[in-house]
Every structure is written in C-alpha cells, then in structure tokens.
Amino acid sequence: MLRIHPKAVLFAIAALVLRSAALPSASAAEGQSIARTWNERALGAIRNDTPHPPAQARNLFSLSVCMYDAWAAYDATAVGYVYRGKHTANDVASARREAISYAAFRILNERHVYSRTASNTLAANLSLMTSLGYDPSNVSRDVSTPAGLGNSIYDAVSQWFLNDGARQTNGTPYPAANPPVAYPDAPAAQGGYNYINPPLATALPGIDDGNGKGAVDINRWQRLQVVNAVDQNGFPQGPIQNYLGAQWLGVRPFALARTDSTKPWFDPGPPPLFGTASHAEFISNIVVVIDRASQLTPDDGVIIDISPGAFGNNSLGANDGKGHPINPVTGQPYAPNMVKRGDFARVLTEFWADGPSSETPPGHWNTVANDMSEHPAFERRIGGTGAVVDELEWDVKLYFALNGAVHDAACTAWSIKRFYDGWRPISAIRYAGLLGQSSDSKLPAYNPNGLPLITNLIELVTPASIASGRHAGLTAGKVAVRCWPGQPPNPASSYQGVKWMLAENWTTYQKTNFVSPAFPGYVSGHSTFSRSAAEVLTGITGSPFFPGGMGTYSVPADTGLVNEKGPSQPVQLQWGTYYDAADQAGISRIWGGIHPPADDFAGRRAGALAGKAAWALAQKYWDGSITKVELAIRKLSDTQIEVGFTTRRGFQHQEQSSPDLNTAFANTGSAINQPYDILTVLRTNSLDGASRFFRVIPVE
C-alpha cells in the first residue's frame, strides 16, 4: 500500500520540523533527481510562508517550466514551453543537472523575495545551490555552457510570467519591505475588487462589523474581522481580511481557452442565491453545512466504513459512489475500515485543510505525486505504457503537467470567485438564523426566508427547552443549531464535541483566530486543485488507482489534531483512486464549514476541465507536436484575407486587409513571396506570445 505523507497535514508530527527552510539539506536526498530536489526546496519554502494558493501554484508552475525547458534543451524531440533552443553536451546528464539547478535557483530567488520568511528562505536556496557544487554568483548567459543555459532559461521564463497579469512586480520585495508586499490587487478605481459588504466581526453575534453595519448583499462575499488574526502558519494579519488573488481573473493560464477576458475560464453558472429562484437550494446547501458541523464529535456512537470498498467511486460533481468492488491490483475486496464518524470528519478536515506548515493545496498534490513515484511497485512509464523512463525525465514531465494543471486550477477557480463573488457559510448561516425559522408561521421567530426547523439539528429556543436544559443558556425566541462551538481553551488537552448554540453565533471547524479564508467561496479551490491534479496523475500513470490499489495516511489518537484534542482512536485515511482522494478534499471543506456542496461540486467540474486540458497539452510539448499547427488562409476579396489558426488558447482568427501577404504579415519577420496560392512556412507569434512555426494551407 502507498502511505501518503503530504506535509500539508496539520498534525503535530516531527516530520514537519525536519522540513523547515532552515534545513535545506533535507531537500537534497541522495538518489533523487535534481528536479525532485528543487521541487522539495520549493515546497519547503511554501511551508514557511504566508499561504497564497494561486500565487504558490503559479510559482510551482514557473519552477516546473524552468526545469522542463532545461531538460528539453538537450532532447531532440521535446519542445520547450518558453525556451526553445537546442544544445549539446559531452555529458548530457551532468549538463541537465547543472542547467536545471541554475534556472531553478534563479526563479525561486525571484519569487522568494516576496516570501514572509524571505531572509531564511533565500538563505536556504543559497545553501542548497552551494551544497550541489554550483557557484551561485555565476551569472553567465553563454548558452554553450550549462550554467549559462540555465540562467538564460530563467531569463525567458521570468519575462514570460512577469507579463501574465499576476501583478508580481506591483508588490514590494524583501528587503525593501519587511515583511514584503506580495501580489497586490489593483485599486478599485483601476478595476480592482470593490468591497461591497462591511466585514463580519467573528467575535460578535450575527454578521455585524461591530459598528452596527451588516452585510449589504448576503449573496456576495463578506470578509472577516478576526481578533488577533493570523494566517495558517501563524503570521499576524490585519484584523480585516484583504482579498487574496483578486486579480487572478486576468492571469494567463497554461491550457485553458475563453473568448471573453472578463468572464471565467470555465463558467459553472451562479451559485444558489438567497431570495432568488434558487433560494430553496441556497437554504438546502447551508443546512448541509450545519448538519456536517453536528457530526464533529466522537461521542455520538456513529461508526462508518471509510475503506475504498465502501467510500468513493463517485461520478463527477456528485457524492453518489458506493466504493470499489475490488482492489484491481490485488484482485481482492478492500478490507473494511470502521471508524467513528466524528473522528473521521475531524481528521479529514484537518488533513486537507492545508493549515500550519503546509504546502497549500497545489503543493499538497506535489507531495502526493512524489510519494506515488516512490512506491516500490511503481514503474515510471509515461501514460502507463512504453519504456520505463529515468527519474529525471519522469519528474520534469510530471511537474510540468501537474503544476500546469494546478496553475490552471487556480486561474479557473479564482476567475469564478472574482466573477460571482460568492458567499461563505459563516455569513449565510448566521444571516438566515437571525431571520428566524421558516417552518411554522404559528410559532415565534417565523420568517419565510429563515432556517427550517429540523429536530436535533435546527430548533426554536423556547422557555420550556431552556428550563429542560436542552437549550440552557440560550435566548428564547431565537433559532439554535447543534454544532461544533469553536476551539476549547486548551486544544491540546480537551475537545468540544457538539453543543446547542444560537445560529447567529455559528462558526467553522477552524482555529479561532483564522475562521475562514480571505477570498469568496464559490467555487472551492480545494475541489478545483484536487480534481485537476487527479486528472493529471491518472493520465501520466495510466491508471486512476494509487500504486498497490490504495493510498493511506495514518493519524495517531489524541495528538493527531490541532483544532482540539483527538482523534479518540487512531484513524487511517484510505483512497482507492486519485479521484477518491480529490473528492475527499472537497468533502472536507464542507465538514470544516468553509464551503457548501454547491462550491464543492462546481469546483470538481472546473478542476476536471483544467486537469484534462493540461494533460493533453503537456503531451504535445513532450512529443513535439505542439509546433505542428496548420493555418488556413481564405481570400475574402482582392484586398482582404482571413487567417485561422489554432493556439494554446483554442481557435483564433484575424482579418487582414492587404494586397499581399508580405504586407499582411510584415510584423512576423518572415517574407511570403506569393500570396494565397502556395504552401509556405510562416513564423508567427500566437496570442500567448510563444513563437512557433506553422504550415500555411490556402483554402481558396
């Protein structure tokens, strides 16, 4: 069985300490490829930084491009993504190792000046470079040498990404600012995000900002005001959240296509909205979140089977699976894995939460991929067929495809977040609870738009229920929900279980000083990242199943959780397929109170699109077919032609008014001597800026 150990886990295990940026040698394990070494260095840096999932996905993809392009420069068939030059060396393996290291070192240094721990992280990069035997001060651009080639590849890749819309250079790097300012949004007057709702003060009841101002539009995101706020890694934050990644609606992806730059790369349609035709769905979604919060206890006596034989195997965008009948590797049924539901819910939520010392979701799937590659029964065959490739070829291609997919997942999810500006459960549940109950107009606190009364889950507080002790300490005439009430005073030694509390005080299964991420809900980033990664891992391995037919992660009793003491018994998470693991990542956010099902399911569909597109495109670079694109020229009149061509962005066309093709394509740098009636090779710049050769085929 594959034991997955993503260091994104919140659990207090010693392995996390060993991954700190202060110990770069831990990223240079003997026997692993140089690409793996630099990938681990990047993951180590993320674990010590302020989490910013879309920026960190972009960083991982940028690093992967540097490493892949350096590898491809010494390959006769593969085409680089940004750098296309071809080179030779007496010792290709040594040249690749050196070129990859220089390109990786420089791109990581460029990005890590925006890290919250820039001084330590930059020192770790330097230490790794010198431990590998390379001179960090070598800034040669002589591409006849591996170092010069690596530095030149960095130049090209850096320029490519600096113009991608992420606003990297609008930040203030270290040491000019300490802590640095990373990836700021444009001002609202210049098209940046405009905060419609006042912030929600999480320490107070309801959705008030503490000054009597509540949400203006409950269907839109309401940022939080958190006392003593910190990010997932414990770095202090301003009490009022700022939108992370607001500009990612306009960031250039890897393989996605759209026709309108103001719209998402994939449009799942709007989320369910309060007070609209989808109001009933809005209410049903927040009821599911309340219900899951009522399950965050090991004391309710509910036992469930979480083995791959009983859990998973869903269709896309649903939780309709009943597990897998057999393990296809062993040919035997999966053994039952019976656990307390409350333990499973809390472990699952914290495992996928990507909180303290985590790589965030994009990096989490890099650790899954690395562990998959290390399985003793795993064979490195691209697509699951053909010859076994060496570790370096496997790793550079794996990272290129995987991180292209998670970068596209970030572009997809954050474009949807920006476009729809969707609500979070904490605002929606508190708001509906404040309105009252919608089940019985004859009872107190009736409001047709409030929460439905559901025995043992959502109830009306009455004098009798208070006197009986059921709703002790609550206020008569208000709506109460049974849920996790927040962190205990000493999380290491006690746990809360679930209790009755007023709906207007409902909170997430998160740390008290974190509560909910700093961007809109719809769609779930976890669901999008995870499904996109699952598509690539399925494609590159040729099977949806983990090596051995199952991946696992074991969590010890009592000390395995961070939010509170637990689990009450050891829990082993198990997945049959990458899709099962991805679905559990999405489900975890519902138990955690971060997303409703609508966010999860739409995110899975968006992630599937991103992952499949990235996998398909990556292969075209590996086999060189990316350059074999045909243009069709159609004569519209004596002075006008139409040119159609396919690029990474899908089918494009342009109209040119010109008496001949020389003038029409004067800016391409290639002369075309005869208009319309010959086959010729035209060097052109596609809309994404990548130079390639195309065959022109006149159609008239």
C-alpha positions in Angstrom: 0.0 0.0 0.0 1.1 3.6 -0.6 1.5 5.6 2.5 0.9 9.2 1.5 2.6 11.7 3.8 1.7 15.2 2.5 3.4 17.7 4.8 0.3 19.9 4.4 -1.2 18.0 7.3 -1.9 20.0 10.5 -0.9 17.1 12.7 1.9 17.7 15.2 4.4 15.2 13.8 8.2 15.6 13.9 8.4 15.2 10.1 7.1 18.8 9.8 10.0 20.1 11.8 12.5 18.4 9.6 11.0 20.1 6.6 11.8 23.6 7.7 13.5 26.1 5.4 16.4 26.2 7.8 17.4 22.7 6.8 17.9 22.8 3.0 19.9 19.6 3.0 16.7 17.7 3.8 15.6 18.6 0.2 18.7 17.0 -1.4 18.2 13.4 -0.5 20.8 11.2 -2.2 19.5 9.3 -5.2 16.6 11.5 -6.1 16.5 13.5 -9.3 17.7 17.1 -9.4 14.1 18.2 -10.3 12.8 16.4 -7.2 15.4 18.2 -5.1 14.4 21.7 -6.3 10.7 20.7 -6.1 11.2 19.8 -2.4 13.0 23.1 -1.9 10.0 25.0 -3.3 7.6 23.0 -1.1 9.8 23.7 2.0 9.6 27.4 1.2 5.8 27.3 0.9 5.5 25.6 4.3 7.2 28.6 5.9 5.4 31.4 4.0 2.1 33.1 4.3 -0.3 30.9 2.3 -1.4 32.3 -1.0 -2.7 29.3 -3.1 -3.0 30.9 -6.5 0.4 32.6 -6.2 2.0 29.4 -5.0 0.5 27.4 -7.8 2.0 30.0 -10.2 5.4 29.7 -8.5 5.3 25.9 -8.8 4.4 26.0 -12.4 7.1 28.6 -13.1 9.7 26.4 -11.5 8.4 23.4 -13.4 8.7 25.3 -16.7 12.3 26.2 -15.9 13.2 22.6 -15.1 11.3 21.1 -18.1 12.7 23.6 -20.6 16.3 22.9 -19.3 15.7 19.2 -19.7 14.1 19.7 -23.2 17.0 21.8 -24.4 19.1 18.6 -24.5 16.4 16.5 -26.1 15.9 16.1 -29.8 12.1 15.7 -29.7 10.7 17.6 -26.8 9.7 21.3 -27.3 10.3 23.8 -24.5 7.4 25.7 -23.2 9.1 29.1 -23.2 12.8 28.5 -24.2 13.1 26.6 -27.4 16.8 26.4 -28.1 18.6 23.1 -28.6 22.0 22.3 -27.2 24.6 19.5 -26.9 27.0 18.4 -24.2 29.5 15.6 -23.8 27.8 14.6 -20.6 24.1 15.3 -21.1 23.1 14.1 -17.6 25.6 16.4 -15.9 24.6 19.3 -18.2 21.0 18.9 -17.4 21.6 18.7 -13.7 23.5 22.0 -13.8 21.2 23.9 -16.2 18.2 22.9 -14.2 19.8 24.0 -11.0 20.7 27.5 -12.2 17.3 28.0 -13.8 15.5 26.7 -10.6 17.7 28.7 -8.2 17.1 32.0 -10.0 13.3 31.6 -10.4 12.9 30.6 -6.8 15.1 33.6 -5.7 13.0 35.9 -7.8 9.7 34.7 -6.2 11.0 34.2 -2.6 11.8 37.9 -2.2 8.0 38.2 -1.7 8.0 35.5 1.0 7.1 36.3 4.6 10.3 34.5 5.6 12.4 35.8 2.7 15.7 36.1 4.6 15.6 32.5 5.8 14.2 31.1 2.5 16.7 32.9 0.3 19.5 31.6 2.6 18.1 28.1 2.2 18.1 28.4 -1.6 21.7 29.6 -1.5 22.7 26.7 0.8 21.2 24.1 -1.5 22.9 25.6 -4.5 26.3 25.5 -2.9 25.7 22.0 -1.5 25.1 20.8 -5.0 28.6 22.2 -6.0 27.4 25.1 -8.1 28.6 28.8 -7.9 25.6 31.0 -7.2 27.5 34.0 -8.4 27.9 32.6 -11.9 25.6 34.9 -14.0 26.9 33.8 -17.4 24.4 33.8 -20.3 26.7 31.8 -22.5 24.3 29.0 -23.7 27.2 26.8 -24.7 27.7 26.2 -21.0 25.0 24.5 -18.8 25.2 27.4 -16.3 24.7 30.0 -19.0 21.9 28.0 -20.5 20.1 27.7 -17.1 20.5 31.4 -16.5 19.2 32.2 -20.0 16.2 29.9 -19.5 15.4 31.7 -16.3 15.5 35.0 -18.2 13.0 33.8 -20.7 10.7 32.1 -18.2 10.8 35.1 -15.8 9.9 37.5 -18.6 7.0 35.3 -19.7 5.4 35.2 -16.3 6.1 38.8 -15.4 3.6 39.8 -18.1 0.9 37.3 -17.1 -1.5 39.5 -15.1 -0.5 38.4 -11.6 0.9 41.9 -10.8 4.0 40.4 -9.2 6.1 43.5 -9.8 3.4 45.7 -8.2 4.4 44.2 -4.8 7.3 45.3 -2.7 10.0 42.7 -2.3 12.3 41.9 0.6 14.4 43.7 1.9 12.8 46.9 0.6 9.8 45.9 2.7 10.0 43.5 5.7 7.6 41.8 5.6 7.3 42.2 1.9 4.1 43.0 0.0 3.2 40.3 -2.4 0.8 40.3 -5.4 -1.4 43.3 -4.5 -4.7 43.8 -6.4 -5.2 47.0 -8.4 -7.0 49.8 -6.7 -10.8 49.6 -7.1 -10.7 52.8 -9.2 -8.5 51.0 -11.6 -10.5 47.8 -11.9 -9.6 46.2 -8.7 -12.0 44.4 -6.4 -14.6 46.6 -4.6 -15.7 45.5 -1.1 -19.4 45.7 -1.1 -20.1 44.3 2.4 -18.8 45.6 5.7 -16.6 43.0 7.4 -18.1 40.4 9.7 -16.7 40.6 13.3 -16.3 36.9 14.2 -16.2 37.6 17.9 -19.7 39.1 17.8 -23.1 37.5 17.1 -24.5 37.9 13.6 -22.9 39.5 10.6 -22.2 42.9 12.1 -18.9 44.7 11.8 -19.0 45.9 15.4 -20.3 49.3 14.5 -23.9 48.4 13.6 -23.2 47.7 9.9 -24.2 44.3 8.5 -23.9 42.8 5.1 -25.4 44.8 2.3 -25.8 41.8 0.0 -25.7 38.4 1.6 -25.3 36.8 -1.8 -21.8 38.3 -2.1 -18.7 37.6 -0.1 -18.3 39.2 3.3 -14.7 39.4 4.5 -14.0 38.8 8.2 -12.7 40.9 11.0 -10.9 38.5 13.3 -9.4 39.4 16.7 -5.7 38.6 16.9 -5.9 37.3 13.3 -3.2 35.0 12.0 -2.7 33.1 8.7 -2.5 29.3 8.7 1.2 29.5 9.5 0.7 31.8 12.5 1.9 35.0 10.9 0.0 38.0 12.3 -2.5 39.6 10.0 -4.5 42.8 10.0 -7.8 42.2 11.7 -9.8 42.8 8.5 -9.1 40.4 5.6 -7.9 41.5 2.2 -8.9 39.5 -0.9 -6.0 37.2 -1.8 -5.7 36.7 -5.6 -8.5 39.1 -6.7 -6.6 39.8 -9.9 -6.5 36.1 -10.9 -9.5 36.6 -13.2 -7.0 38.0 -15.6 -3.9 35.8 -15.0 -2.8 33.9 -18.1 -3.2 30.1 -17.7 -1.4 27.1 -19.3 -4.0 25.3 -21.4 -7.4 27.0 -20.9 -9.3 28.9 -23.5 -12.0 31.6 -23.4 -13.4 34.2 -25.8 -14.2 36.9 -23.2 -11.4 38.1 -20.8 -14.0 39.4 -18.4 -15.5 36.0 -17.9 -14.3 32.9 -16.0 -12.2 30.3 -17.9 -15.0 27.9 -17.1 -18.4 29.1 -16.2 -20.4 26.7 -14.0 -23.2 29.2 -13.7 -24.0 31.1 -10.5 -24.1 29.6 -7.0 -27.5 29.3 -5.3 -28.6 32.7 -4.1 -30.7 34.0 -1.3 -34.1 35.5 -2.2 -34.0 34.3 -5.8 -35.3 31.4 -7.8 -32.6 29.3 -6.3 -33.4 30.3 -2.7 -34.5 26.8 -1.7 -31.2 25.4 -3.0 -29.4 28.1 -1.0 -31.1 27.0 2.2 -30.6 23.3 1.5 -26.8 24.0 1.0 -26.4 25.8 4.3 -28.5 23.1 6.1 -26.0 20.5 4.8 -23.1 22.5 6.3 -25.0 22.8 9.6 -25.6 19.0 9.5 -22.0 18.2 8.9 -21.0 20.5 11.8 -23.3 18.5 14.0 -21.2 15.4 13.3 -17.9 16.8 14.6 -17.9 14.7 17.7 -16.6 11.2 18.6 -19.3 10.7 21.2 -22.5 10.2 19.0 -21.9 6.5 18.6 -21.9 6.6 14.8 -19.5 4.2 13.2 -18.8 4.3 9.4 -16.7 2.3 6.9 -14.2 4.6 5.1 -12.4 1.9 3.1 -12.2 2.3 -0.7 -14.7 -0.6 -0.8 -17.4 1.5 0.8 -16.4 5.1 0.3 -15.7 6.9 -3.0 -16.0 6.0 -6.7 -18.2 9.0 -7.3 -19.4 10.3 -10.6 -18.0 13.8 -11.4 -19.6 16.5 -9.3 -21.6 14.2 -7.0 -21.2 12.1 -3.9 -23.1 9.1 -5.3 -20.4 6.5 -5.1 -20.6 3.3 -3.1 -16.9 2.4 -3.2 -15.0 0.0 -5.5 -15.9 -3.7 -5.5 -12.3 -4.9 -5.6 -8.8 -3.7 -5.5 -7.7 -4.1 -9.1 -4.1 -4.7 -8.2 -4.7 -7.5 -5.7 -7.9 -8.7 -7.2 -9.4 -8.9 -3.7 -12.1 -6.8 -2.0 -10.9 -3.9 0.2 -11.0 -4.8 3.9 -13.5 -2.7 5.9 -12.1 0.3 7.8 -14.5 1.1 10.6 -14.0 4.4 12.4 -16.0 6.8 14.5 -17.7 9.3 12.1 -16.7 12.2 14.3 -13.1 11.2 14.3 -13.1 10.7 10.5 -14.7 14.1 9.9 -12.2 15.9 12.1 -9.2 14.1 10.7 -10.3 14.6 7.1 -11.0 18.2 7.7 -7.6 18.9 9.2 -5.7 16.7 6.8 -6.9 18.6 3.7 -7.1 22.0 5.4 -3.6 22.9 4.5 -3.0 24.9 7.6 0.2 25.3 9.7 3.4 24.2 8.0 1.5 23.3 4.8 2.3 23.5 1.2 -1.3 24.7 0.5 -3.4 22.6 -1.9 -1.2 23.0 -5.0 1.9 21.8 -3.1 -0.1 19.2 -1.3 -0.7 17.4 -4.6 3.0 17.7 -5.4 3.7 15.7 -2.2 1.1 13.1 -3.2 2.8 12.8 -6.6 6.2 12.5 -5.1 5.1 9.8 -2.7 3.3 8.0 -5.6 6.6 8.0 -7.6 8.5 6.4 -4.6 6.2 3.4 -4.3 8.3 0.3 -4.6 5.9 -1.3 -7.2 5.6 1.9 -9.3 7.1 2.0 -12.8 7.8 5.3 -14.5 6.1 4.8 -17.8 4.6 7.9 -19.3 0.9 7.3 -19.7 1.4 3.9 -18.2 2.8 2.5 -21.4 6.1 2.2 -23.3 9.5 2.1 -21.8 10.4 2.9 -18.3 12.0 6.4 -18.2 14.7 7.6 -15.9 13.8 9.5 -12.7 14.7 12.9 -14.1 12.6 12.6 -17.3 9.7 11.3 -15.2 10.0 14.1 -12.7 10.3 17.0 -15.1 7.3 15.8 -17.1 5.3 15.0 -14.0 5.9 18.5 -12.5 5.3 20.3 -15.9 1.9 18.6 -16.4 0.8 18.6 -12.7 1.8 22.2 -12.0 0.4 23.3 -15.3 -2.9 21.8 -14.1 -2.9 23.3 -10.6 -1.9 26.7 -12.0 -4.9 26.4 -14.4 -7.0 25.3 -11.5 -6.0 28.5 -9.7 -6.8 30.6 -12.7 -10.1 28.7 -13.2 -11.3 28.8 -9.5 -10.2 32.3 -8.8 -11.7 33.7 -12.0 -15.0 32.2 -10.9 -14.5 33.5 -7.4 -14.0 37.0 -8.8 -16.8 36.9 -11.3 -19.5 35.6 -8.9 -18.1 37.0 -5.6 -19.9 34.1 -3.8 -20.9 33.9 -0.2 -19.3 31.9 2.6 -21.3 29.7 5.0 -20.5 31.7 8.1 -22.3 34.7 6.8 -25.2 32.8 5.2 -25.9 30.6 8.2 -25.8 33.5 10.7 -27.9 35.7 8.5 -30.6 33.1 7.9 -30.6 32.2 11.6 -31.1 35.8 12.6 -34.1 36.0 10.3 -35.7 33.1 12.2 -37.4 29.9 11.4 -39.2 29.2 8.1 -41.2 26.0 9.1 -44.2 27.2 11.0 -45.9 30.6 10.7 -47.7 30.0 14.0 -44.5 29.7 16.0 -42.3 32.6 17.2 -39.5 33.9 15.0 -41.2 33.0 11.8 -39.7 34.3 8.6 -40.2 32.5 5.2 -36.6 33.0 4.4 -35.2 31.7 7.6 -33.8 28.3 8.6 -36.1 25.3 8.5 -36.7 23.6 11.9 -35.2 20.1 11.9 -35.3 18.0 15.1 -31.9 17.5 16.8 -30.3 19.9 14.3 -32.1 23.3 14.0 -34.6 24.1 16.7 -36.5 27.0 18.1 -35.4 28.0 21.6 -38.4 28.2 24.0 -38.8 28.8 27.7 -39.6 25.1 28.1 -36.5 24.0 26.2 -34.4 26.3 28.3 -35.9 25.0 31.5 -35.3 21.4 30.5 -31.7 22.1 30.0 -31.8 21.3 26.2 -31.1 24.9 25.3 -29.7 26.0 28.6 -28.2 29.5 28.5 -29.7 30.4 25.1 -32.3 33.1 24.4 -36.0 32.2 23.9 -37.5 33.1 20.6 -34.3 32.5 18.7 -33.1 29.7 16.4 -30.4 27.3 17.7 -28.3 24.9 15.8 -26.4 21.8 17.1 -22.8 22.1 16.0 -19.2 22.4 17.0 -19.0 25.5 19.2 -15.4 26.6 18.5 -12.0 25.8 19.9 -11.7 24.8 23.5 -9.5 27.0 25.8 -6.7 24.3 25.7 -7.0 22.5 22.4 -4.1 20.1 23.2 -5.9 18.6 26.2 -9.6 18.8 25.5 -12.2 18.7 22.8 -15.6 20.3 22.4 -17.9 17.8 20.9 -21.1 19.4 19.6 -23.5 21.6 21.5 -26.6 23.7 21.0 -25.8 27.3 20.2 -27.6 30.2 18.6 -27.4 30.1 14.8 -26.2 33.7 14.9 -23.0 32.5 16.6 -22.3 29.6 14.3 -18.6 29.2 13.4 -16.3 27.0 11.3 -14.2 24.0 12.4 -11.1 26.1 12.3 -8.8 27.9 14.7 -10.5 30.8 16.5 -8.0 33.3 15.0 -8.3 32.1 11.4 -12.0 31.1 10.8 -12.4 31.3 7.0 -10.1 32.1 4.0 -9.6 35.6 2.6 -11.5 35.2 -0.7 -15.0 34.4 -1.9 -16.4 30.9 -1.6 -17.8 29.9 -4.9 -16.1 27.7 -6.2 -14.0 25.6 -3.8 -10.3 26.0 -4.5 -9.6 22.7 -2.8 -12.0 20.9 -5.0 -10.7 22.5 -8.2 -7.0 22.0 -7.3 -7.5 18.4 -6.3 -9.6 17.3 -9.3 -7.2 18.9 -11.7 -4.3 17.1 -10.1 -6.2 13.8 -10.0 -6.7 14.1 -13.8 -3.0 14.5 -14.4 -1.9 11.7 -12.1 -4.4 9.4 -13.7 -3.2 10.4 -17.2 0.5 10.2 -16.5 0.4 6.9 -14.7 -2.2 5.3 -17.0 -4.5 4.4 -14.0 -6.8 6.2 -11.7 -5.7 3.9 -8.8 -2.8 4.6 -6.4 0.1 2.1 -6.7 -0.9 -1.1 -5.0 -4.5 -0.1 -5.4 -4.7 2.1 -2.3 -3.2 5.2 -0.7 -3.2 5.7 3.0 -2.4 8.1 5.8 -2.4 7.1 9.4 -3.2 9.6 12.3 -2.5 8.7 15.9 -5.0 9.0 18.7 -5.2 12.1 20.9 -2.3 14.0 19.4 -3.2 14.0 15.7 -5.4 17.1 15.6 -4.6 20.8 16.0 -8.0 22.4 16.4 -8.7 20.3 19.5 -7.7 17.0 21.2 -8.2 14.0 19.0 -9.0 11.7 17.3 -10.3 9.5 20.1 -8.9 6.4 18.3 -6.3 6.0 15.6 -7.6 6.8 12.1 -6.2 5.6 8.8 -7.5 7.6 5.8 -7.7 5.4 2.7 -8.3 6.1 -1.0 -8.5 3.7 -3.9 -8.1 6.3 -6.7 -6.7 9.8 -7.1 -10.3 10.9 -7.7 -11.4 9.4 -4.4 -8.7 11.5 -2.6 -9.7 14.6 -4.6 -13.3 14.2 -3.7 -12.4 13.8 0.0 -10.5 17.0 -0.2 -13.7 18.7 -1.4 -15.9 17.0 1.2 -13.5 18.0 4.0 -14.3 21.7 3.3 -18.0 21.1 4.0 -17.3 19.4 7.4 -14.9 22.3 8.0 -17.7 24.8 7.4 -15.7 26.6 4.6 -17.9 25.6 1.6 -21.4 24.2 0.9 -21.9 21.4 -1.6 -22.5 23.7 -4.5 -19.0 25.1 -4.2 -17.5 21.6 -4.0 -19.3 20.1 -6.9 -18.8 23.0 -9.3 -15.1 23.1 -8.2 -14.7 19.4 -9.1 -16.2 20.0 -12.6 -13.9 23.0 -13.1 -10.9 21.0 -11.9 -11.7 18.2 -14.3 -11.6 20.6 -17.2 -8.4 22.2 -16.1 -6.6 18.9 -15.5 -7.7 17.2 -18.7 -6.7 20.2 -20.8 -3.3 20.5 -19.1 -2.6 16.8 -19.5 -3.5 16.9 -23.2 -1.4 20.0 -23.9 1.7 18.8 -21.9 2.0 15.7 -24.1 2.2 17.9 -27.2 5.3 19.6 -25.8 6.9 16.2 -25.0 6.3 14.7 -28.4 7.0 17.9 -30.3 3.6 18.1 -31.9 2.9 21.5 -30.4 4.7 23.0 -33.3 2.6 21.2 -36.0 -0.3 23.6 -36.2 -1.9 24.4 -39.5 -3.1 27.8 -40.7 -5.9 28.2 -43.1 -6.0 31.3 -45.4 -9.2 32.3 -47.0 -9.4 35.1 -49.6 -12.3 37.4 -48.7 -11.7 39.9 -51.5 -8.9 41.2 -53.7 -7.5 43.1 -50.8 -8.6 41.1 -47.7 -7.7 37.7 -46.3 -8.8 35.8 -43.2 -6.3 33.7 -41.4 -7.4 30.9 -39.0 -5.0 29.1 -36.7 -5.0 27.1 -33.5 -3.0 28.1 -30.5 -2.9 27.2 -26.8 -5.9 29.4 -26.4 -8.0 27.5 -28.8 -9.1 28.5 -32.3 -8.3 32.1 -33.2 -8.7 34.1 -36.3 -7.7 37.5 -37.6 -8.7 39.5 -40.6 -6.0 41.4 -42.6 -6.6 44.0 -45.2 -3.7 43.9 -47.6 -2.9 43.5 -51.3 -0.4 40.7 -50.5 0.7 38.5 -47.7 4.1 40.3 -47.4 2.3 43.4 -46.0 -0.3 41.4 -44.1 2.4 39.6 -42.1 5.1 42.2 -42.1 5.4 42.0 -38.4 6.2 38.3 -38.3 9.7 38.7 -39.6 9.2 36.3 -42.5 8.6 37.2 -46.1 5.9 35.4 -48.1 6.6 35.9 -51.8 3.4 34.6 -53.3 0.0 35.4 -51.9 -2.7 32.7 -51.3 -1.6 30.0 -53.7 1.4 28.2 -52.2 2.3 26.2 -49.2 4.9 28.0 -47.1 6.2 28.1 -43.5 5.3 31.1 -41.6 6.9 32.1 -38.3 4.3 33.9 -36.2 3.6 35.0 -32.7 0.5 33.5 -31.3 -1.7 35.4 -28.9 0.1 34.0 -25.9 3.4 35.2 -27.1 5.1 31.9 -28.0 7.0 31.8 -31.3 6.3 28.7 -33.4 6.4 27.6 -37.0 3.1 26.9 -38.8 2.2 25.4 -42.1 0.0 27.7 -44.2 -2.6 26.0 -46.2 -4.6 28.2 -48.7 -8.2 27.1 -48.9 -9.0 29.2 -52.0 
